[in-house]
Amino acid sequence: MQAATNVVDGRAVAAQIQQELAARVAVLKQRGVVPGLAFVRVGEDAASKVYVGRKEKACAELGILSETHVLPQQTSEAELLALIGKLNAATHLHGILVQAPLPKQIRESVVFSTVLPTKDVDGFHPVNVGKLMLGDDTGFKPCTPAGVMELLARSGVSTAGAEVVILGRGNIVGKPMAAMLCQKSRAANATVTICHSATRDIQAHCRRADIIIAAMGVAEFLKADMVKPGVVVMDVGVNRVPDATSKTGTKLVGDVDYKNLLPIAGKITPNPGGVGPMTIAMLLQNTVRAAEQALG
């Protein structure tokens, strides 16, 4: 049986980060501040309910105050913006997370721009996006790519000079991931290629890569014959596929053919248990930092 020494355990790394954050939360509480995070969910999307529930649980474990606001599916954009305005003004809240997806009558770009940059712990406000592009660390970075960066660093993966291929050009993972990896800093300095649906010969790009970050949203897209031995693979994908052996008739898989890549990869994240827990850990970290910055 294949030894799992090359598997990057996202749950273990996330737990380590939460331990580090617990000490910072304790210091804040000594100064009379409890970090506060507001969740906003519009409608009853099943996946969104699960995601917010996990984040609420993580907040409770760390001692972060959280409150969840649930609005009906038919909520207008103006009504949602009015709620965000109240949350922006609430001094006991240091972070605001509006759970995507939002109903079609609400523009995500408008919502993300309405949350104060200083409370934008998701890292989607244009100010924080701009700071990320400029290499200004005073902004908040999007949680999933920030989690991947932590996994790479804490797993001993050197990104300096590495050929990195990012599969996917989305605003939540692909683009910010590229921005983080190409910065002129010790923990980045990579040569980055973004591949997408219009890329010619994706296989050739992948075979050249030292590190591949899969965030296309295509179930098990990255196959064993597309990589070189020793490649580092970070699987960001979350896809539901049919599974006759499951009670629900489906199962969750990533963007990576994990079973067949496991014997080839130098390091690889499982799915689940890889990048997912890190996304929540980075949300907690951003919230704690927002509380620290509010203190001055």
Secondary structure, 3 states (H helix, E strand, C coil): CCCCCCECCHHHHHHHHHHHHHHHHHHHHHCCCCCEEEEEEECCCHHHHHHHHHHHHHHHHHCCEEEEEEECCCCCHHHHHHHHHHHHHCCCCCEEEECCCCCCCCCHHHHHHHCCHHHCCCCCCHHHHHHHHHCCCCCCCCHHHHHHHHHHHHCCCCCCCCEEEEECCCCCCHHHHHHHHCCCCCCCCCEEEEECCCCCCHHHHHHHCCEEEECCCCCCCECHHHCCCCCEEEECCCEEEECCCCCCCEEEECCECHHHHCCCCCEECCCCCCHHHHHHHHHHHHHHHHHHHHHC
